[in-house]
Amino acid sequence: MNSIPTKRTRREYITAGLASMMGTTIEWYDFFLYGTAAALIFNKIFFPSFDPLTGTLAAFATYSVGFFARPLGGVIFGHFGDKVGRKSMLLITLFMMGIPTILIGLIPSYDSIGYWAAVALVLLRLLQGVAVGGEWGGAVLMAVEHAPEGKKGFFGSLPQAGVAPGLVLSSLAMGMVAALPEKDMLSWGWRVPFLASVVLLAVGWFIRAKVAESPDFEQMQKKGEKVEMPAMVVLKRYPRQVLTVVGGRLAEVTWFYTVVTFSLAYATGTLGVPKTVMLDATVWGALLALFTMPLFGILGDRIGFKWVFMAGTVGILIFAPQFFMLLQTLEPKNITIALAIAIGLVYACLYGPEGSLFSAQFPPEVRYSGISIAVQVSGAIGGGLAPIVATSLLAYGKGSPTYIVWYLGALSVIAFVSAACMRESAFATTALSAIRSGNAGSKRA
């Protein structure tokens, strides 16, 4: 992660960090809003002819489309982010996320246009997925590459922490909608949070337009170190790094979407927990994560990013069975504790240091492409399939979450081993030197 120093003022450091956090807040609001609606509403709006379980699976299938589109976004925006610049890609992804969200709020229901409603939903979800696939890598790099030495973990945790307010805003929005009479909620109420995204889109553009380009990218431009095909270089030179990042993130992303999306449908549909109880508990967990993610990032600066991440994988292994036991008590207090620990501690321990840890595996020339490809492939596999796999395992277990717990436990072991194989931040400089040495050797030959 070391690079040739580029002098930055304290104000530029702060602006870059806050802009990354605010931008991801807005984009994750849009993404989470869809997930919550898929769990609670879309099966009734777009798939009313199915039985409740099949309708929920169909709604989650449209939800998964966004995840499967993420690797494509990672490749496209990673390529141009490494060649054209980080900042311009972030502005494009912001619009690609916000506009489809607004349009989702305008889609007629199944009763009005039949299956064309579901087709429109899938297409807009596809655009959302491409946008998020390019957004994450750029936001993390703008924060980490702007950060002063010794604070990479803290700055890298800021765009990660943007997930928390995004989740809070989307949960509060859907919580207010859920409080409406069901007829009003299904006819017009669910659309309001999606249409409200226009305000967040304007705020996000204003903030991100003020951020300077990444100093690491500026250095690459000055020294002419950019590569022609970053994605090909990543796959050819760094397959081990890609695999370890994919393996490490699978548990994190599966845990999060099992806790936030699947458990919402499970608790309300199978256990009979009121929607507002689950949404309120999710808000408390997200609020806690807003503070704990930066703390885990700072801890990563002190003891090493991978050690903090590995502690989070152990947290999944230990807490997964407890999480479902607390939900099954049906007590609002216990449910709140379950979501607070699952999101605010276990997930935050994984996600807080993740941006800095994963960025450290690739040199600046291909860093946007490297982390985007690896992270988004794991997101497609883990996050995209998490609600579907969990729902299927729940049915296989005849309503018992035992198989889901085993599934999460297996992924946490894989993540622990993957993280143990990762190198700390010094690797980026070593890798960059290796590339230069290899190129120099080829020229001499």
C-alpha positions, 0 to 999 in steps of 0.5 A: 500500500505504500506509494510515492508521497503526494502531499495532501492537506488535512482537509483533503484527507477528511473530504476524501474519507467523508465523501467515500462514506457518504457516497456508499451510504447513498448507494447502499440505501438503494441496494438495501431498500430493494432487499427489504422490499424483496423480503416483505413486499415484492412477492405480493406486488410482482408474483401474486399468483405464486404461493407465499414460499414460491413467491418469496423465492421468486422475489429473492431471485430478482434480488440475486440478479443484482449480485450476479451483475456485480462481477461485470461492474467490477470488471468494467469499472475496475478497468476504467478506474485503473486507466482513467481514474477513480473519481470519474467512475464513482460519479458514474456509478452513483447515477447508475445506482440512483436512477434505477432505484427511482424507476423501480418506484414507478414500475406498474404492478403485476395486476396492471401489466402482468409479467412485464412488471417482473421483467422491468424489475429484473432489468433495473436490478441488473443496472443496480448490480453493475453500479455496485460492482464498480462502486465499492472498489472505487470508494475504498481506494479513494479513502485508502489511497488518500489516507496518511500512513498509519491510518489506512485501516481507519480511512478504509473503514469509512466507506465500509461504515457507510453501509450502516447509515444506508441500512438504517435509512432503508430500514427506517423508510420501510419501517414507516411503510410497514406501519401503513394499512396493508392495502395502502402499503401495497398500492402506493406506500412501498414506492415512496422510499424508492422515489425519495432516492432522488434527494440522496442522489443529488446530495451524493453528486454534490459531495463526490464532485468535490473530492480530488483524484486519488494520489496513487493514481496521479503518481501512476499517470506521472510515471506512465505505469498504467497497464493496458488490460488490468483485469488480465494482469490480475488473473494472470499474475495474482490468481492466489490473491484473487482466490484468498479474497474470494474465500475470505469474503464469502463468509462475510457477505453470506453472513450479512445477507442471511442476517439482514435479508433472509432472517427478515423473511424467516422471522416474519413469515415462519416465526410470526415476528412483527415486521416492525420488530425486525426492522427496528432491531436491524436499525439498532444493529446498524447504528452500533456498526456505524461506530464499531466499524471505524474502531475495528479499522483502527484496531487493524492499524494497530495489530494487523488487518487480517487478525481482526478479520480472522477474529470476525470469522470465529465470531460467525462460527460461535454466534450463528447458532445463538443468533437463530436461538435468540430469534426463536424466543420471539422476544423483541429484546432478544431479537434486538440483541441478536441483530446488534451482535450479528451486525454491530460486532461480528459483521463489523469485525469482518467488514471494518478492516476488509477494505484495507486488507483486500486493497493490500493484496494488489499493486496500484496499477491493477488495484481497482480491478483486483479488489473489484473482481475478487470482491464482486465474484464472492458477492455474487456467490455469497450474497446473491445466493444467501437468501435463496440457499438459506430459504432452501435449507430452511425448507429442507430442515422442515423449518429448522435453521440447523442446516443454515448454521452448518452452512455458515460455519463451513464458510467461516472456516474457509474464510479463516484459512483464506485470511491466514494466507493473506499478506499485510499491507507491505505486499503491495509495494513488494508486488509492484517492485516484482512487476517492475523487475520482471519488465526490466528483465524482459527488456534486457533479455 
